[in-house]
């Protein structure tokens, strides 16, 4: 059985990473190694449950597949997600 290995990493270019659009916590860049494949994601630092949760072992926010091959892609995807969620809330 393969297990995920996570490691918090720095962005040497110090690109802007938006705060979590769900809970407002800081977000950070992480690598995940699984079976020899390494992907990168920006993830919320909040690992506390928000509301009811299914018992799938993950209790952070927000949900979604944010894993990308490159740091720049992971940061761009996270920031686009954050912008879209903030804009959606503003329309309500």
Phi, psi and omega in degrees: 000135178267143177242145176289142172240121181253145176215127177288134183232160177263151173262109183298338178272355178051047178292151178295132173238119181295151173294162180300126181285351180270308186242352178085003179287162174296153176241156182218160180270132181228150169254151176230127177248126180219114178061035179088350178264132180247128175235167183235144176212152167263131181227149175295143179280349179281119177245021178268145179299143174241111181068192180294143182228143170286151182275071179254007178088353179246126182232022179265187174222160343278166176286166176131164180260099183257010184281127181228167182282331184234151178303314182301320179292320180295317180293316180298319180295313179301311182296322177295319177298313181298314179299317181295320181290319178297317179296320180296318178296322182295332180285341184282000000 
